[in-house]
Amino acid sequence: MRSEAPALLPIFRSQHQAAMLAWLLLHPDDEYTLTELAKRLEVPLTTLQRETQRLVEAGILQDRTLGRARLVRANVAHPVAAPLTQVLQVTFGPQTVIGEEFDFVGADGVVIYGSWAERYHGAPGLPPNDVDVLVVGAVDRAEVYDAADRAQKRLGMQVNPVIRTPQQWAEDADSLVVQIKASPTLDVTRERKVTA
């Protein structure tokens, strides 16, 4: 399946390539099987195999075989690794960073919405300068704002969190909830999923 150049940053050959590079470069100490990456990134395994081969041949990724599994990781010694990581951090990084920083007790769901989610899903437009985050659950407001501050520092762009209870999310009485459900979103919930 051929993926178009991503609207977030069309310098990459495909959305799949950018998502894989972002995940691996933002987790430089970890290695993954191609099956794990395909599942995590929701990318067809054959597509991921082709993208991986190109990036291994370019030296941006490293691979090794363990039994029947092919393991891949970022090659942090490559001359473009550091600048490429910075580019990916601010373009495709929000999916990973928000998922990690907003992973706390009481959050039934964490959803990115707004201009970043629109670009992620291919809508044309200017690059987003902030990330809008909806947290669904009975959460500590201070913990949510602390997570937003940490994510903002990592991403170098403003993170705007809003909180809604599960009941508010389900009822559609809140105009923001209605707007979010009608727009492109990206669910970054780590354990529990919220359905839009």
Secondary structure by P-SEA (a helix, b strand, c coil): ccccccccccccccaaaaaaaaaaaaaccccccaaaaaaaacccaaaaaaaaaaaaaaccbbbbbcccbbbbbbcccccaaaaaaaaaaaaaaaaaaaaaaaccccccbbbbbcaaaaaaaccccccccbbbbbbbccccaaaaaaaaaaaaaaacbbbbbbbbcaaaaaccccaaaaaaaacbbbbccccccccc
